Amino acid sequence: MVSCAPFNKSFVLFLLFVSSAVFAQRESYVPSAAKNYDYNYSESLSSVRFYPEDSEIDYPILELGSARQLILEFDDLEADNKNYFYKIVHCNYDWTASEDISAIDYIDGFQENRFYESSSSFNTRLDYTHYFVRIPNEDVKFKLTGNYLLKIYLNDDEDDLVLTRRFIVYQPQMKAVPTVRRSAVPPNSRTHQEMSLRVEHAGMNIPSPATDIKVSVLQNGRWDNAVNNIKPTFIQEEAILYDLQGQIMFPGYKEFRPLDIRSFRHRGPQVETLEQLKDAFKLNLFFDVPRTHSAYLFTHDLNGKFIIATHDNPAASERAEYGLLTFHLKTTKQPKHDVYVIGGFSDFRPYPKYKMTYNPEKEIYEATFLLKNGFYDYYYAAVDPDSGKIDEQILEGSTFEAENDYLFFVYYRKYGARYDQVVAFGKTSSNNR
């Protein structure tokens, strides 16, 4: 059923006031300055995904000179046609802008370009406009490896920023050989996973490997808890070893909680009630409980990511529906923390619209927000309201047995060079230990 304009306006207004914590404090949601990490600055943008064209659940990483493209797509729930632009910025190892090189050094084409592909939702209860871009393309190709920041903004006005996204371009000049093991560092032996890394640079002379080579290690593609500034433990003639106990270590957490909402005609396994109203879908999920002390249970998950898909219609980008979902977490109040629902759909950040409110009579946390048809991974996160620090272990627990992806990036800046090259990329799973 095609939704009419009056409904869409009133429904969107209703969503904006579902919870006073959602958009009441706009300044906390839309920062005044651009971030150099993945961030959604716009209240109207949803279902933001950035992935390689051959795998929706892989990470935004390109080999220099390959034919592979990255896809960025998102929905604008205001459902009108807007002029979105994007700009690509080369960054140093620490994600500050590379000031010693200019765009002409690292881009073949134009640094700033316009979105040319968009489509309107078709026959959906909530109207939206879907935007889409492939990178690299005829307008922009990459000449150098490195960290890159993709900035999305409106009307050719870089100050009107709506999204920032990180991605990596690398060229395999060295080899990253990682290993994963159970941590042997008390008291983390039951909760953490530990890694070592061997960087092989056969045939390359590295005069000062301790300072010229830098390494970043990511768990499930997340930069918010990446391990950086790792010091080598052994330097050999053609290899550098990073194997200091406790140096590269992450909580294993638990497998992500699954949410299957690929259909709004039938209830998924996590959905207790489903209402198909004239102009909306309302889903009430079964109660969740903390898993802090629960036994580990292996489940196949997406390591925090989400996919957009629907059993009800073809062409999910334009025909998938949005539903208003209510999450419930049955637990006592966390007096020192706020509680959020987080995952790839929230950039693993405590955006206000995913904040839960506590009902003392029922002893539950609740949150209601929109999600598009698809399959989602999520956690419940305790967040320090003063520092903003996220702690998933408080409500989800942690175990060394959990399955996680680990990504390893090796950077090289020889003496006198003007930028940080990415000379090796490695990927492994904790299941390989």
N, C-alpha and C positions, 0 to 999 in steps of 0.2 A: 504494500500500500504506500503510495507516494505521500509523504508528509507535507502539509500545507505550511506556508510561510508563517502564519500566526503561531502555529504550534512550535515551530523551531525557535522562534524568538522567546516565547514564554518558557519553553523547556530549558533552553540554554540559561536563561535568567534563573530558573529554579535550581539548576545544577550549580550555579555560582554561589548559591546560598544554602546548599545542602548542609554544610557545617560552617560555623563561624570561623573555624580555623583554616578553611580551605583557601579563600582569597581575601579575607578581611584585611590582612596585613600585606598589601601588595608589595611594599618595599622589600620584604623578606623573600619574595618570590622573584621579583624582577630587579636584579642588582643594577646599580648605576654604572658599573664598569664591566667590561668584557672579562669572561673567565678564559683561562687557557686550558680548559678541560671540558669534557662532555657536560653540557648544561642546556636545559630548556628554559628560556627566558619568557616564553609566551604562555598565557593561560589558555589560548585557543588551540595550540598545537598538541596533537596526540598521536600515538602509535608510531613514534619515530624509530626508524631502523636504519642501520648502516652496516653493510655486509658485502662480501664478494659475490659476484653474479652467479658463481657455480655452487654456492652453499649459503643458505639463509642462516645457518647456525654457526658460521665461522666468523673470524675476526677481520676487521678492516686493515688488511696487510697486503701490500703489493710488492712483487719483485720488479725492480727497475727494468724497463724494456719489454716486459711480458705483455701479452694481449689481454690479460685479465683486467676487468673493470670492477670498481666498487659502485654499489647502488645505495643512494640515500633516498629515503621516501618517508613521507609523513602526511597526516591529515590535518586540515584546518577546519575546525568545527564551526567557524563563523560562516563557512560555506559560500563565500563570495570569491570572485577572481582577484587575486592579488599579484603584484609584481615582486616576486622573490628573486634575490640575487645571492651569489656566493663568491667568496674570496678565499684564496688558499695562501697560507702563510707558513714559511719554513721556520722551524724552531730548533733550538739547541737541545742537547741531551736533557737539560732540566726544564724544557718546554717554555723557556723564554724565547722571544723572537730572535732570529739570527740577524743581527744588525750589521755584520760584516759582509753580507752578500745581499744582492737586490733580486727582485722577482725575475729579472731577465737572466740571472745566473741559474735559477732552478726551475723555471717554467718556459716551455716552448709554447707560445700562444699568449693568452691573456690571463692575468692574475684574477681579474674580476669578471664574472659572467652572469648571465640571466638564466633562470629556470624557463625552459621552453615546453616542458611536458607537464600537463595537469589534466585532471578529469573530474567531473562532478559525480557524486554518488548517484546511483540509479535505483529507484524503487525501494529506498530505505526509509525507516521511520524518522531517523535523525539525519538531516542533510549534512554533507561535508564535501570539501574539495581535496582531492588527493594530488600531491606534488611528488615529482620524481626526477632524479638526475643520475647520470652515469659519469664516473670519473675514473680515468682520463677520457677525453672525448676530442672532437675536432677542434674545440676551442682551447683546450689546455692539455698539455702532456708534461711529464716530469723529466728533468735533465739530471737531477741529483737525488741521491738517497737522503734519508733523514726523517726526523719527526715533522709531521705536518698538522696544522690546525685548519679545519674547514669552518668558515664563518658564514652563517646564513642571515640575511637581513632584508628589510623591506625597502622598496622604492629607491634603490641605489643609494641608500643612506646607511652607512656603516654604523652609525649611532643607534639606528632602529633595529638592534640585534634581536634575533629570535632563537637561534640555535648556535652552539659550537660543538664540533666533533673532532676527535683526534684520529689520526691514522698514520701508518708507517710505510715508508718505501725503503726497501733494502736491496743490497746486491751481495751475493754470497762470495766474499773474498776470503773469509775465514770460516771455520766450522765450529758450531756450538754443540757440545755433547753433554746433555744434562742427565742426571740420575736423581731419582726420588726415593726416599726411605722414611721409615718411621723415626720421629725424633728421639734421640737418646738423652736429651737435656731435661733433667728433672725441673719442674713437675709436669713437663709437657709431653711426656712419652706416650700418653694415652689420648692426647687431644690434638697434637700438631704433626704436620708433615714437613720434612726437611729435605733440602736439595743440595747437590754439589754440581759444579759446572767445570768442564774442561774446554778452553778456547784454543783451538789448533790453528796456527797461522803458518803452515808450511810454505817455505819460499819467500816469506815476507820478513824483512828486518824491522823490528819494533824497538827503537832505541830506549824508550822509557815506558815499558808496558804498564807499570803501576800508575802512571799518570795519563798516558796516551789512550789507554783502553778503559772504557766504562761499561757497566752491565746493568740492565734493568730486568727484574723478574716479576711477572704478573700472574696472579691466580685468576683463572676464568676471565681473562681480558680486562680486569679491573685495574685502573690506574690509581684509585683512591687509597689502596693499601699495598701498592707496589713496593718491592724492596730495591733500593738504589744505593749508590755509593759503596759498592761492595769492594773490599780490599782483597787482592790475591794472596793466597797462602803459599803457593809455590810458583816460581817462574823458571821455566825450562827454555831450552834453545828455541823450540818451535811450538811451545804450548804454555798456557797460563792456567793455573788451577785455582779454583775458588772452593775450598772445602773446609772452612773453619766451622767447627761445631756451633750450632745456634745462629749462624750468620744469615743463612737463607732459609727462613722458617715461617710457616703460615699455619693458623688454625685450620684443621680439616673441615670444620663445621659438620653439618649433616647434609644429606641429599636435599635438594630444594623441594618444597611443597609443590605438587602439581595442580594445575587448574585447567580443565578441558572445557572450554565454552565455544566449541566449534559449531554448535547448534543452539538456536534459541527456540526451536520447535519442540525439542525434547530436553529433559534435564540431563546434564552431565553427571559424572560420579561424585563431584564435589558440591553439587547444587541441591539444596533441600527443597526450595520452592521456586517456581518460575511463573511469572505473570506476563501474559502477552496482552498488553493493553492496546487500545486503539492507536495510540501514538508513541508507545514506548515498550521496552522490555525491562522488567524488574526481576533480579535474581537475588535470592537469599541463600548464602552458602551455609553448609553445616558448620557447627562450632569447631574451632581448632583449640588445641591445648598446647602449652609449652612442651618442648622436647628436651629440656635441659638435662634431665636425668633418665630419659627413655633409652631403651636399647637401640643400637644401630640397626637400621633396616635399609638394605640396598634397593634403590629404585632407579630406573632409567630416567634421567632428567636432561635438561638442556644447559646445565651449568649456569643457570640464572637468566638465560635468554628467553625470547618469546617469538612465536611465529604467528602470522595472520593467516587464517584459513577458515573456511566455512563448509559444512556439509549441506547447507540449505540452498546455496546459489553458486554459480560459477563466478569467476573474476572477483576474487575476494577484495582486491584493492578498492573497487568501486561499489561492490554489492554486499559486502559484509556489513552486518549491523553492529551498532553500539548498544550495550546494555548497561543498566545501572545496577552495580553489584554491591552487596553489603557483606563485609567480612566480619567475623566474630572471633575473638580470642578470649577463652574462658580462663581467667587467672586473677590473682589478687593485684591490687594497684601497685604500680612501680613508682614509689614516691620520689625517687631521684632521677627518673628518666621519663621522657615522652616515648610513645610507642608508634611506630610507622609500619606500613606494609611497603616492602621494597623489592626490587628486582630489576631486570634489564629494562622493563617498561618505565621505571622511575629513574633510570641512570644510576641505580643504587644510591640515590640521594634522598634525603628527607624533605621532599617537596611538601608544602603545606596541605595540598589536596589529598595526600596519602596518610595524613596524621589521623590516629585513632583517638576517639574520646572514650572516657571510662564511665560506665554505668554502675554505680556502687550497689544499687539494689540487686542487679543481676550478677554482679561481679564479673563483668565482661568488658573488653575493649571492642569498639565498633568503628567501622569506617565505611563510607559509601562513596563510590566514584565510578566513572565510566571506563569500560574496557571494550575493545572491539572483538568480534569473533576470532578465536584463535586458541592457541595452547600456550600457557604461561607458567613460568617458574616464579616462586616468591618465597620470601622470608618475613618473619616478624622481627623488627630491629628495635632495640632500646637505644635511645639517643639522648646524650647529655644536653639539656637545654641551654647550658651556658657555653660549652665548647663546641657543640655540634658533633662531637665524636660519636660514631656509630659502633654499637657492640651487638653483633648478632648472637654471640655465645650465651647471653643472659637468657634469651627466650628459646633459642634453637639448640643450644649445646654444641659440642664439638667432639670429633673422634678422628683418630688417625686413619680409620678404615674408609672414610668417605672418598668418593671419586671426584677429582678436580682436574681441570686443564692447567698446565703451566707453560707460559710463554717466556722465552729468553731472547733479549735483544742485546747485541754487542755493538758498541759505538767506538769509533776510532777517529781521533784528531791528532795527526802528527804535528810536530813542532812547526809553527808558522802557518798552518792551515787556517782557513777562515770559517769552517763549519764542521759540525760533527757528522761523520758518515755512519750509516748503519751497515756494518760489514758482515753480519751474521744474524740469523734468526733460527731459533730452535723451539720445538713444541713437544711436550710429552704429557702423559697422564699419570696420576698417582696410582692408577691400576697397573702401571708398568714396573712398579717397585719390586 
